[in-house]
């Protein structure tokens, strides 16, 4: 089995093109789940993300959007299909 790739918040932000602050405040605990996508070594404050798990789930189609159909999320939670 291959060695997992551990990334800090800054390294992850460079790979997925999101600001590090957005990852910490909006994606963590809503999209990125502790124990699946990230963990806190030794129970501390530092967060390490598991790149393989994040990459796998980024490729999985959303249940809200049919395959092959693009959608734009709106602030009220709806999706615009265009």
Buried (B, 14 or more C-beta within 10 A) or exposed (E): EEEEBBBEBEBBBEEBEBEBEEBBEEBBEEEBEEEEBBBEEEEEEEBBBBBEBBEEEEEEEEEEEEEEEEBEEEEEEEBEEE
